[in-house]
Amino acid sequence: DAKTTQPNSMESNEEEPVHLPCNHSTISGTDYIHWYRQLPSQGPEYVIHGLTSNVNNRMASLAIAEDRKSSTLILHRATLRDAAVYYCILRDYARPAAGNKLTFGGGTRVLVKP
Amino acid sequence: EAQVTQNPRYLITVTGKKLTVTCSQNMNHEYMSWYRQDPGLGLRQIYYSMNVEVTDKGDVPEGYKVSRKEKRNFPLILESPSPNQTSLYFCASSLLGTGTSVSYNEQFFGPGTRLTVL
């Protein structure tokens, strides 16, 4: 399985943007880039995913490098509720069974300061 | 409301006493799986199921059993629990497919079951 590398932790001030980097230099052509987050005492929740183009949704934006070897999750205005562990995960869409398995790394713990 | 439910949320038991953690989803998802989360090891997949009566091992299946008799339910069974199975367990579900839309890519996780085996 292709692996991802993320910083262990990041801090941000409330209402400021947060840019969370992820390196995935061994990404394959059929890997989607997924982001999940885990709030304290909760199960992981889906944030966003993309393949090649940048993506936006109500929670965040995903910027994908042209060579797809790295990506950045952008939280535009961090709130205290965004304090969580954020996981960058590669999912192989060409293999439904194996592709539905999410391989979680250590993630980035985001601390939001008021 | 679309959701994955797990019961119980907390359980303290003793070594060797059989237990079952239930998981149910109301989204008609084909794919369901179980993960355990341990400090320093992250989330690891235990078992998964691609549909009714179709189950397979994940990365850490030893000491666990599962069944998928109905599409909505995927119970995790510990026939003879041991202290090294003390962990936080999550059930997850999703559609099974290769589409690009969110519906084919979003996995839903339950709230977790914290199990302590003494």
HADDOCK unambig.tbl for C-alpha pairs under 7 A between the chains (distance, minus, plus):
assign (segid A and resid 42 and name CA) (segid B and resid 111 and name CA) 5.41 0.50 0.50
assign (segid A and resid 42 and name CA) (segid B and resid 112 and name CA) 6.86 0.50 0.50
assign (segid A and resid 43 and name CA) (segid B and resid 90 and name CA) 6.76 0.50 0.50
assign (segid A and resid 43 and name CA) (segid B and resid 109 and name CA) 5.55 0.50 0.50
assign (segid A and resid 43 and name CA) (segid B and resid 110 and name CA) 5.89 0.50 0.50
assign (segid A and resid 43 and name CA) (segid B and resid 111 and name CA) 5.02 0.50 0.50
assign (segid A and resid 43 and name CA) (segid B and resid 112 and name CA) 6.07 0.50 0.50
assign (segid A and resid 44 and name CA) (segid B and resid 109 and name CA) 6.07 0.50 0.50
assign (segid A and resid 45 and name CA) (segid B and resid 108 and name CA) 6.59 0.50 0.50
assign (segid A and resid 45 and name CA) (segid B and resid 109 and name CA) 6.64 0.50 0.50
assign (segid A and resid 46 and name CA) (segid B and resid 106 and name CA) 5.87 0.50 0.50
assign (segid A and resid 46 and name CA) (segid B and resid 107 and name CA) 6.56 0.50 0.50
assign (segid A and resid 93 and name CA) (segid B and resid 98 and name CA) 5.15 0.50 0.50
assign (segid A and resid 94 and name CA) (segid B and resid 98 and name CA) 6.41 0.50 0.50
assign (segid A and resid 96 and name CA) (segid B and resid 96 and name CA) 6.19 0.50 0.50
assign (segid A and resid 96 and name CA) (segid B and resid 97 and name CA) 5.67 0.50 0.50
assign (segid A and resid 96 and name CA) (segid B and resid 98 and name CA) 6.29 0.50 0.50
assign (segid A and resid 97 and name CA) (segid B and resid 50 and name CA) 6.84 0.50 0.50
assign (segid A and resid 104 and name CA) (segid B and resid 42 and name CA) 6.32 0.50 0.50
assign (segid A and resid 104 and name CA) (segid B and resid 43 and name CA) 5.77 0.50 0.50
assign (segid A and resid 105 and name CA) (segid B and resid 42 and name CA) 6.27 0.50 0.50
assign (segid A and resid 106 and name CA) (segid B and resid 42 and name CA) 6.12 0.50 0.50
